[in-house]
Amino acid sequence: MFVIGTAHGDAPGRSGNRMGSVRYGVATGITIACYTLWDANAVTTLGVPPLVQLGGAVVVEAAVLTPFALARRAEIGGCGRRTAGTRP
């Protein structure tokens, strides 16, 4: 988090919002901790096989993100066309 909070603060022409960056880093860390604890609970306490847990997470993620992707089709398609020529 220290790097996130200080990386662009001193760069010329950048008005770094260090506290915003630190908050984003903390929120990311809390989110990762929460889903890690949930995964551990599901596998150990509830007895869900790890592959089933992973498969279920992928299905839920796709169901949640699909409406957002469909609402932004043009933007997503443009992103793919812009980056298509950048891979080796």
MOPAC internal coordinates of N, CA, C and O (Angstrom, degrees):
PM7 1SCF
backbone

  N    0.0000 0     0.00 0     0.00 0    0    0    0
  C    1.4481 1     0.00 0     0.00 0    1    0    0
  C    1.5203 1   110.78 1     0.00 0    2    1    0
  O    1.2310 1   120.44 1   149.74 1    3    2    1
  N    1.3134 1   116.77 1   -30.26 1    3    2    1
  C    1.4568 1   119.15 1   179.98 1    5    3    2
  C    1.5214 1   110.55 1   -59.95 1    6    5    3
  O    1.2310 1   120.12 1   137.50 1    7    6    5
  N    1.3180 1   117.38 1   -42.50 1    7    6    5
  C    1.4629 1   120.92 1  -179.82 1    9    7    6
  C    1.5166 1   110.52 1   -65.30 1   10    9    7
  O    1.2310 1   120.03 1   137.14 1   11   10    9
  N    1.3251 1   117.55 1   -42.86 1   11   10    9
  C    1.4615 1   120.80 1   178.76 1   13   11   10
  C    1.5215 1   110.31 1   -60.85 1   14   13   11
  O    1.2310 1   120.51 1   138.73 1   15   14   13
  N    1.3184 1   116.63 1   -41.27 1   15   14   13
  C    1.4608 1   120.78 1  -176.10 1   17   15   14
  C    1.5107 1   114.20 1   -75.00 1   18   17   15
  O    1.2310 1   119.48 1   159.56 1   19   18   17
  N    1.3212 1   118.61 1   -20.44 1   19   18   17
  C    1.4599 1   119.79 1  -175.47 1   21   19   18
  C    1.5227 1   114.09 1  -120.17 1   22   21   19
  O    1.2310 1   119.42 1   176.81 1   23   22   21
  N    1.3090 1   118.72 1    -3.19 1   23   22   21
  C    1.4615 1   121.45 1  -171.16 1   25   23   22
  C    1.5171 1   113.52 1   -60.42 1   26   25   23
  O    1.2310 1   119.11 1   134.68 1   27   26   25
  N    1.3306 1   119.30 1   -45.32 1   27   26   25
  C    1.4536 1   120.93 1  -174.55 1   29   27   26
  C    1.5243 1   113.20 1  -110.51 1   30   29   27
  O    1.2310 1   120.26 1  -176.94 1   31   30   29
  N    1.2988 1   117.11 1     3.06 1   31   30   29
  C    1.4585 1   119.83 1  -175.95 1   33   31   30
  C    1.5242 1   113.54 1   -63.53 1   34   33   31
  O    1.2310 1   119.83 1   147.39 1   35   34   33
  N    1.3127 1   117.92 1   -32.61 1   35   34   33
  C    1.4559 1   120.82 1  -177.08 1   37   35   34
  C    1.5191 1   112.98 1  -103.82 1   38   37   35
  O    1.2310 1   119.67 1  -177.99 1   39   38   37
  N    1.3202 1   118.24 1     2.01 1   39   38   37
  C    1.4579 1   120.93 1  -178.54 1   41   39   38
  C    1.5199 1   109.90 1   -70.41 1   42   41   39
  O    1.2310 1   120.08 1   -40.82 1   43   42   41
  N    1.3490 1   117.45 1   139.18 1   43   42   41
  C    1.4584 1   119.69 1   179.20 1   45   43   42
  C    1.5274 1   111.17 1   -61.35 1   46   45   43
  O    1.2310 1   121.00 1   -43.13 1   47   46   45
  N    1.3177 1   115.69 1   136.87 1   47   46   45
  C    1.4555 1   120.62 1   176.91 1   49   47   46
  C    1.5168 1   114.43 1    78.81 1   50   49   47
  O    1.2310 1   120.00 1  -175.35 1   51   50   49
  N    1.3143 1   117.60 1     4.65 1   51   50   49
  C    1.4641 1   120.54 1   179.58 1   53   51   50
  C    1.5173 1   108.91 1  -111.67 1   54   53   51
  O    1.2310 1   120.77 1   -49.43 1   55   54   53
  N    1.2947 1   116.13 1   130.57 1   55   54   53
  C    1.4626 1   119.21 1   175.17 1   57   55   54
  C    1.5206 1   107.20 1   -99.37 1   58   57   55
  O    1.2310 1   120.39 1  -102.73 1   59   58   57
  N    1.3166 1   116.86 1    77.27 1   59   58   57
  C    1.4593 1   122.11 1  -173.05 1   61   59   58
  C    1.5139 1   112.98 1   -61.09 1   62   61   59
  O    1.2310 1   120.87 1   -49.79 1   63   62   61
  N    1.2845 1   115.93 1   130.21 1   63   62   61
  C    1.4496 1   122.66 1   174.35 1   65   63   62
  C    1.5157 1   106.55 1  -100.82 1   66   65   63
  O    1.2310 1   120.77 1   -94.36 1   67   66   65
  N    1.3153 1   116.13 1    85.64 1   67   66   65
  C    1.4591 1   120.31 1  -172.89 1   69   67   66
  C    1.5134 1   112.45 1   -64.44 1   70   69   67
  O    1.2310 1   119.95 1   137.04 1   71   70   69
  N    1.3114 1   117.71 1   -42.96 1   71   70   69
  C    1.4581 1   119.37 1  -178.35 1   73   71   70
  C    1.5288 1   111.18 1   -65.38 1   74   73   71
  O    1.2310 1   120.31 1   143.61 1   75   74   73
  N    1.3203 1   117.02 1   -36.39 1   75   74   73
  C    1.4638 1   119.67 1   176.33 1   77   75   74
  C    1.5167 1   110.74 1   -62.45 1   78   77   75
  O    1.2310 1   120.66 1   139.27 1   79   78   77
  N    1.3242 1   116.35 1   -40.73 1   79   78   77
  C    1.4627 1   120.71 1   179.01 1   81   79   78
  C    1.5209 1   111.23 1   -66.36 1   82   81   79
  O    1.2310 1   120.63 1   138.82 1   83   82   81
  N    1.3190 1   116.41 1   -41.18 1   83   82   81
  C    1.4588 1   120.31 1   179.66 1   85   83   82
  C    1.5297 1   109.78 1   -66.05 1   86   85   83
  O    1.2310 1   120.37 1   137.91 1   87   86   85
  N    1.3226 1   116.91 1   -42.09 1   87   86   85
  C    1.4703 1   119.92 1   177.94 1   89   87   86
  C    1.5308 1   110.75 1   -61.04 1   90   89   87
  O    1.2310 1   120.73 1   137.75 1   91   90   89
  N    1.3121 1   116.22 1   -42.25 1   91   90   89
  C    1.4705 1   120.50 1   178.11 1   93   91   90
  C    1.5303 1   109.90 1   -61.40 1   94   93   91
  O    1.2310 1   120.28 1   136.81 1   95   94   93
  N    1.3072 1   117.06 1   -43.19 1   95   94   93
  C    1.4613 1   120.98 1   178.68 1   97   95   94
  C    1.5218 1   112.43 1   -63.97 1   98   97   95
  O    1.2310 1   120.54 1   137.93 1   99   98   97
  N    1.3261 1   116.57 1   -42.07 1   99   98   97
  C    1.4650 1   120.78 1   178.38 1  101   99   98
  C    1.5288 1   110.13 1   -65.28 1  102  101   99
  O    1.2310 1   120.22 1   136.13 1  103  102  101
  N    1.3291 1   117.18 1   -43.87 1  103  102  101
  C    1.4643 1   120.72 1   178.85 1  105  103  102
  C    1.5292 1   110.77 1   -61.72 1  106  105  103
  O    1.2310 1   120.27 1   140.02 1  107  106  105
  N    1.3208 1   117.09 1   -39.98 1  107  106  105
  C    1.4621 1   120.94 1   177.53 1  109  107  106
  C    1.5247 1   110.56 1   -63.09 1  110  109  107
  O    1.2310 1   120.46 1   134.97 1  111  110  109
  N    1.3183 1   116.73 1   -45.03 1  111  110  109
  C    1.4657 1   121.10 1   179.05 1  113  111  110
  C    1.5228 1   112.27 1   -62.46 1  114  113  111
  O    1.2310 1   120.19 1   138.36 1  115  114  113
  N    1.3301 1   117.25 1   -41.64 1  115  114  113
  C    1.4613 1   121.06 1   178.72 1  117  115  114
  C    1.5271 1   110.36 1   -64.74 1  118  117  115
  O    1.2310 1   120.56 1   138.13 1  119  118  117
  N    1.3304 1   116.54 1   -41.87 1  119  118  117
  C    1.4603 1   120.50 1   179.28 1  121  119  118
  C    1.5287 1   110.72 1   -62.20 1  122  121  119
  O    1.2310 1   120.08 1   134.66 1  123  122  121
  N    1.3173 1   117.46 1   -45.34 1  123  122  121
  C    1.4612 1   121.20 1   179.14 1  125  123  122
  C    1.5269 1   110.33 1   -62.49 1  126  125  123
  O    1.2310 1   120.12 1   137.54 1  127  126  125
  N    1.3311 1   117.38 1   -42.46 1  127  126  125
  C    1.4683 1   120.61 1   178.57 1  129  127  126
  C    1.5202 1   111.05 1   -61.86 1  130  129  127
  O    1.2310 1   120.39 1   138.14 1  131  130  129
  N    1.3275 1   116.85 1   -41.86 1  131  130  129
  C    1.4745 1   120.40 1  -178.76 1  133  131  130
  C    1.5224 1   111.65 1   -63.90 1  134  133  131
  O    1.2310 1   120.08 1   132.24 1  135  134  133
  N    1.3382 1   117.46 1   -47.76 1  135  134  133
  C    1.4621 1   116.36 1  -177.75 1  137  135  134
  C    1.5247 1   111.70 1   -74.04 1  138  137  135
  O    1.2310 1   119.46 1   154.95 1  139  138  137
  N    1.3103 1   118.63 1   -25.05 1  139  138  137
  C    1.4584 1   120.57 1   174.65 1  141  139  138
  C    1.5266 1   110.23 1   -67.64 1  142  141  139
  O    1.2310 1   120.55 1   136.10 1  143  142  141
  N    1.3351 1   116.55 1   -43.90 1  143  142  141
  C    1.4605 1   120.44 1   177.55 1  145  143  142
  C    1.5286 1   111.44 1   -64.65 1  146  145  143
  O    1.2310 1   120.76 1   139.95 1  147  146  145
  N    1.3330 1   116.15 1   -40.05 1  147  146  145
  C    1.4719 1   119.15 1   177.97 1  149  147  146
  C    1.5268 1   110.72 1   -63.63 1  150  149  147
  O    1.2310 1   120.29 1   135.62 1  151  150  149
  N    1.3165 1   117.06 1   -44.38 1  151  150  149
  C    1.4655 1   120.67 1   179.00 1  153  151  150
  C    1.5305 1   110.56 1   -60.63 1  154  153  151
  O    1.2310 1   120.40 1   135.12 1  155  154  153
  N    1.3241 1   116.85 1   -44.88 1  155  154  153
  C    1.4645 1   120.65 1   179.71 1  157  155  154
  C    1.5273 1   110.69 1   -62.52 1  158  157  155
  O    1.2310 1   120.39 1   138.79 1  159  158  157
  N    1.3139 1   116.86 1   -41.21 1  159  158  157
  C    1.4627 1   121.29 1   178.64 1  161  159  158
  C    1.5282 1   110.80 1   -64.26 1  162  161  159
  O    1.2310 1   120.73 1   135.54 1  163  162  161
  N    1.3192 1   116.20 1   -44.46 1  163  162  161
  C    1.4620 1   119.99 1  -178.32 1  165  163  162
  C    1.5225 1   111.26 1   -63.79 1  166  165  163
  O    1.2310 1   120.11 1   140.87 1  167  166  165
  N    1.3097 1   117.39 1   -39.13 1  167  166  165
  C    1.4674 1   120.87 1  -176.82 1  169  167  166
  C    1.5277 1   111.20 1   -78.21 1  170  169  167
  O    1.2310 1   119.79 1   137.84 1  171  170  169
  N    1.3325 1   118.01 1   -42.16 1  171  170  169
  C    1.4713 1   119.48 1  -175.34 1  173  171  170
  C    1.5256 1   112.54 1   -86.66 1  174  173  171
  O    1.2310 1   120.01 1   126.14 1  175  174  173
  N    1.3156 1   117.59 1   -53.86 1  175  174  173
  C    1.4620 1   120.66 1  -174.63 1  177  175  174
  C    1.5255 1   112.50 1   -76.66 1  178  177  175
  O    1.2310 1   120.70 1   133.50 1  179  178  177
  N    1.3180 1   116.28 1   -46.50 1  179  178  177
  C    1.4568 1   120.21 1  -176.60 1  181  179  178
  C    1.5281 1   112.86 1   -84.94 1  182  181  179
  O    1.2310 1   119.98 1   164.94 1  183  182  181
  N    1.3322 1   117.64 1   -15.06 1  183  182  181
  C    1.4589 1   121.66 1   177.39 1  185  183  182
  C    1.5267 1   114.48 1    75.14 1  186  185  183
  O    1.2310 1   120.31 1  -156.53 1  187  186  185
  N    1.3290 1   117.02 1    23.47 1  187  186  185
  C    1.4681 1   120.35 1   178.33 1  189  187  186
  C    1.5296 1   108.41 1   -75.67 1  190  189  187
  O    1.2310 1   119.40 1   -52.94 1  191  190  189
  N    1.3258 1   118.75 1   127.06 1  191  190  189
  C    1.4699 1   119.97 1   177.22 1  193  191  190
  C    1.5370 1   110.37 1   -60.90 1  194  193  191
  O    1.2310 1   119.90 1   -38.76 1  195  194  193
  N    1.3285 1   117.80 1   141.24 1  195  194  193
  C    1.4646 1   120.71 1  -176.69 1  197  195  194
  C    1.5298 1   114.16 1   -55.35 1  198  197  195
  O    1.2310 1   119.54 1   141.01 1  199  198  197
  N    1.3240 1   118.48 1   -38.99 1  199  198  197
  C    1.4656 1   119.97 1  -179.78 1  201  199  198
  C    1.5324 1   111.51 1   -68.07 1  202  201  199
  O    1.2310 1   120.57 1   145.06 1  203  202  201
  N    1.3159 1   116.52 1   -34.94 1  203  202  201
  C    1.4657 1   120.21 1   176.22 1  205  203  202
  C    1.5262 1   109.42 1   -67.69 1  206  205  203
  O    1.2310 1   120.49 1   138.75 1  207  206  205
  N    1.3272 1   116.66 1   -41.25 1  207  206  205
  C    1.4701 1   121.45 1   177.03 1  209  207  206
  C    1.5252 1   110.10 1   -59.40 1  210  209  207
  O    1.2310 1   120.25 1   133.72 1  211  210  209
  N    1.3185 1   117.14 1   -46.28 1  211  210  209
  C    1.4606 1   121.77 1   179.59 1  213  211  210
  C    1.5225 1   110.94 1   -64.12 1  214  213  211
  O    1.2310 1   120.40 1   133.00 1  215  214  213
  N    1.3179 1   116.85 1   -47.00 1  215  214  213
  C    1.4590 1   120.64 1   179.28 1  217  215  214
  C    1.5204 1   112.16 1   -61.11 1  218  217  215
  O    1.2310 1   120.55 1   137.53 1  219  218  217
  N    1.3284 1   116.56 1   -42.47 1  219  218  217
  C    1.4613 1   120.43 1   177.62 1  221  219  218
  C    1.5098 1   112.09 1   -62.98 1  222  221  219
  O    1.2310 1   120.63 1   139.24 1  223  222  221
  N    1.3258 1   116.41 1   -40.76 1  223  222  221
  C    1.4687 1   120.33 1   178.89 1  225  223  222
  C    1.5237 1   111.07 1   -63.35 1  226  225  223
  O    1.2310 1   120.41 1   140.32 1  227  226  225
  N    1.3241 1   116.83 1   -39.68 1  227  226  225
  C    1.4692 1   120.45 1   179.45 1  229  227  226
  C    1.5246 1   110.47 1   -66.08 1  230  229  227
  O    1.2310 1   120.21 1   138.54 1  231  230  229
  N    1.3273 1   117.20 1   -41.46 1  231  230  229
  C    1.4662 1   120.73 1   179.56 1  233  231  230
  C    1.5267 1   110.77 1   -64.61 1  234  233  231
  O    1.2310 1   120.23 1   135.33 1  235  234  233
  N    1.3225 1   117.17 1   -44.67 1  235  234  233
  C    1.4703 1   120.67 1   179.21 1  237  235  234
  C    1.5265 1   110.22 1   -64.38 1  238  237  235
  O    1.2310 1   120.26 1   136.86 1  239  238  237
  N    1.3175 1   117.10 1   -43.14 1  239  238  237
  C    1.4667 1   120.94 1   178.67 1  241  239  238
  C    1.5238 1   111.05 1   -59.72 1  242  241  239
  O    1.2310 1   120.54 1   135.49 1  243  242  241
  N    1.3196 1   116.58 1   -44.51 1  243  242  241
  C    1.4704 1   120.10 1   179.11 1  245  243  242
  C    1.5248 1   110.72 1   -63.86 1  246  245  243
  O    1.2310 1   120.01 1   138.87 1  247  246  245
  N    1.3273 1   117.59 1   -41.13 1  247  246  245
  C    1.4631 1   121.16 1  -179.51 1  249  247  246
  C    1.5214 1   111.29 1   -65.20 1  250  249  247
  O    1.2310 1   120.36 1   143.25 1  251  250  249
  N    1.3264 1   116.93 1   -36.75 1  251  250  249
  C    1.4625 1   120.72 1  -178.99 1  253  251  250
  C    1.5300 1   110.81 1   -75.39 1  254  253  251
  O    1.2310 1   119.80 1   139.76 1  255  254  253
  N    1.3241 1   117.98 1   -40.24 1  255  254  253
  C    1.4637 1   121.00 1  -173.89 1  257  255  254
  C    1.5237 1   114.19 1   -84.76 1  258  257  255
  O    1.2310 1   119.61 1   158.00 1  259  258  257
  N    1.3287 1   118.34 1   -22.00 1  259  258  257
  C    1.4602 1   120.93 1  -177.80 1  261  259  258
  C    1.5241 1   113.68 1   -56.99 1  262  261  259
  O    1.2310 1   118.40 1   133.28 1  263  262  261
  N    1.3370 1   120.66 1   -46.72 1  263  262  261
  C    1.4741 1   118.91 1   178.68 1  265  263  262
  C    1.5285 1   113.30 1   -59.42 1  266  265  263
  O    1.2310 1   120.06 1   142.49 1  267  266  265
  N    1.3250 1   117.49 1   -37.51 1  267  266  265
  C    1.4620 1   120.74 1   178.25 1  269  267  266
  C    1.5251 1   110.67 1   -67.10 1  270  269  267
  O    1.2310 1   120.65 1   138.69 1  271  270  269
  N    1.3239 1   116.37 1   -41.31 1  271  270  269
  C    1.4631 1   120.13 1   179.28 1  273  271  270
  C    1.5204 1   111.23 1   -66.11 1  274  273  271
  O    1.2310 1   120.21 1   139.09 1  275  274  273
  N    1.3245 1   117.20 1   -40.91 1  275  274  273
  C    1.4645 1   120.22 1   179.44 1  277  275  274
  C    1.5311 1   111.34 1   -66.24 1  278  277  275
  O    1.2310 1   120.20 1   145.69 1  279  278  277
  N    1.3055 1   117.22 1   -34.31 1  279  278  277
  C    1.4599 1   120.73 1   178.95 1  281  279  278
  C    1.5298 1   112.01 1   -70.39 1  282  281  279
  O    1.2310 1   120.23 1   160.67 1  283  282  281
  N    1.3194 1   117.18 1   -19.33 1  283  282  281
  C    1.4711 1   121.77 1  -177.00 1  285  283  282
  C    1.5289 1   111.22 1  -122.59 1  286  285  283
  O    1.2310 1   120.21 1  -141.47 1  287  286  285
  N    1.3179 1   117.19 1    38.53 1  287  286  285
  C    1.4739 1   121.59 1  -177.43 1  289  287  286
  C    1.5187 1   113.00 1   -54.49 1  290  289  287
  O    1.2310 1   120.29 1   131.70 1  291  290  289
  N    1.3199 1   117.06 1   -48.30 1  291  290  289
  C    1.4710 1   120.06 1  -176.44 1  293  291  290
  C    1.5286 1   110.88 1   -63.10 1  294  293  291
  O    1.2310 1   120.65 1   137.35 1  295  294  293
  N    1.3065 1   116.35 1   -42.65 1  295  294  293
  C    1.4586 1   120.61 1  -179.85 1  297  295  294
  C    1.5275 1   111.31 1   -63.89 1  298  297  295
  O    1.2310 1   120.39 1   137.87 1  299  298  297
  N    1.3121 1   116.87 1   -42.13 1  299  298  297
  C    1.4650 1   121.35 1  -179.72 1  301  299  298
  C    1.5236 1   110.64 1   -68.35 1  302  301  299
  O    1.2310 1   120.35 1   138.43 1  303  302  301
  N    1.3355 1   116.93 1   -41.57 1  303  302  301
  C    1.4631 1   120.33 1   177.86 1  305  303  302
  C    1.5152 1   111.83 1   -63.07 1  306  305  303
  O    1.2310 1   120.28 1   139.41 1  307  306  305
  N    1.3160 1   117.07 1   -40.59 1  307  306  305
  C    1.4638 1   121.09 1   177.58 1  309  307  306
  C    1.5083 1   111.83 1   -64.07 1  310  309  307
  O    1.2310 1   120.56 1   143.05 1  311  310  309
  N    1.3080 1   116.53 1   -36.95 1  311  310  309
  C    1.4664 1   121.00 1   178.28 1  313  311  310
  C    1.5259 1   110.16 1   -63.13 1  314  313  311
  O    1.2310 1   120.63 1   137.13 1  315  314  313
  N    1.3106 1   116.40 1   -42.87 1  315  314  313
  C    1.4617 1   120.00 1   178.67 1  317  315  314
  C    1.5135 1   112.09 1   -64.01 1  318  317  315
  O    1.2310 1   120.60 1   139.82 1  319  318  317
  N    1.3371 1   116.46 1   -40.18 1  319  318  317
  C    1.4710 1   119.28 1   179.42 1  321  319  318
  C    1.5295 1   111.21 1   -68.93 1  322  321  319
  O    1.2310 1   119.76 1   143.99 1  323  322  321
  N    1.3209 1   118.07 1   -36.01 1  323  322  321
  C    1.4680 1   120.87 1   180.00 1  325  323  322
  C    1.5122 1   111.84 1   -67.81 1  326  325  323
  O    1.2310 1   119.96 1   144.74 1  327  326  325
  N    1.3275 1   117.67 1   -35.26 1  327  326  325
  C    1.4710 1   120.17 1  -174.96 1  329  327  326
  C    1.5211 1   113.36 1   -96.66 1  330  329  327
  O    1.2310 1   119.72 1   174.12 1  331  330  329
  N    1.3252 1   118.14 1    -5.88 1  331  330  329
  C    1.4643 1   121.02 1  -175.92 1  333  331  330
  C    1.5356 1   111.90 1   -59.80 1  334  333  331
  O    1.2310 1   119.51 1   143.87 1  335  334  333
  N    1.3001 1   118.54 1   -36.13 1  335  334  333
  C    1.4549 1   120.77 1  -176.59 1  337  335  334
  C    1.5110 1   114.07 1   -89.03 1  338  337  335
  O    1.2310 1   119.26 1  -177.33 1  339  338  337
  N    1.3311 1   119.02 1     2.67 1  339  338  337
  C    1.4615 1   120.44 1  -175.13 1  341  339  338
  C    1.5141 1   113.23 1   -94.27 1  342  341  339
  O    1.2310 1   119.17 1   171.86 1  343  342  341
  N    1.3101 1   119.19 1    -8.14 1  343  342  341
  C    1.4718 1   120.59 1  -178.66 1  345  343  342
  C    1.5314 1   109.99 1   -87.43 1  346  345  343
  O    1.2310 1   121.21 1   -34.51 1  347  346  345
  N    1.3329 1   115.28 1   145.49 1  347  346  345
  C    1.4763 1   118.70 1  -179.49 1  349  347  346
  C    1.5062 1   113.18 1   -69.14 1  350  349  347
  O    1.2310 1   120.10 1   180.00 1  351  350  349

